[in-house]
Amino acid sequence: MDRKKAIALSFSVPVAWGFSYPLMKIGMDSMNATSIVALRCIIAFTACLLLFHKHAFRINRDLMVRAAIIGAIMATELTCMCLGSSLTSASTAGFLQSLTVVIVPFANAALLRRAPERKVLVGTAIVTCGMLLLSGADFTSLNPGALIMLLSAFVYAGHIIVAKRFVEEVDPLALGVWQLGFGGLFSGIAACVFGGFTLPGTPGEVVVVVALALICSAYGFITQTLVQPHVPAETTGFAFSLEPVCSAVFSFFLVGEVLSPIAFFGAALILTGVIVATVQLPRLHAHAHDHAHMAVTPERAS
């Protein structure tokens, strides 16, 4: 894949994912979370199976076991996202979910038994201040929906870490397709066990479920898998940090949500902290070093 095309596509992924928060909030008006996730994953799996059947049917036991594991994690994460979005504002849910990109470096540091980088520590401090303001300057005022979204962020961090290891051992496209299938299977079982499986009852709900499946799941997850090998890590981090911004924009137009001034400032701090923690600018450092070298060399020559 051409690098410029991959970078452009990588910035389309947070747009697709940001679209999901207000859609889930709308869908939860009459459907339960596990049913939404099951339908979302099943439709996405069917579409991806038809589009990528040549890759998808190159299966073996190892691939299916790995797909089942990350499919279960993904189903848990998406269910938490549905519940959290229904119990708090969709825009707040998007900003809290973005904490994943700060959690992952800490989790990796713990696994590798080394201290997190300085930029991660600084970014985390900024994010903590942002959360305090987003909650109305009182952490005790975080409602159940916000707490569920925090849980979702931790589960998604686990999904990223586990999937990162699995994708290096099997066909990443096949793994991405089958994780959707297992996610739909596990969510469907959970829906039948807890509260019963519900279907969309209006044309609007059908549109919501199909949009979640095709735009947010099929396009978002598969595109992420395809572009990651071709996109620099710093670009990926910055693209992911745009997801809550897209969520806030879509929430304003779809469900009429507007953040209060203090919450807006807190959300801006969260976004700033995420960017600080994830974005690297090695090229700027390299340029600075080159300029310094050029400035010193003439003096030595003279």
Secondary structure, 3 states (H helix, E strand, C coil): CCHHHHHHHHHHHHHHHHCHHHHHHHHCCCCCHHHHHHHHHHHHHHHHHHHCHHHHCCCCHHHHHHHHHHHHHHHHHHHHHHHHHHHCCHHHHHHHHCCHHHHHHHHHHHHHCCCCCHHHHHHHHHHHHHHHHHCCCCHHHCCHHHHHHHHHHHHHHHHHHHHHHHHCCCCHHHHHHHHHHHHHHHHHHHHHHCCCCCCCCCHHHHHHHHHHHHHHHHHHHHHHHHHHHHCCHHHHHHHHHCHHHHHHHHHHHHHCCCCCHHHHHHHHHHHHHHHHHHCCCHHHHHHHHHHHHHHHHHHHHC
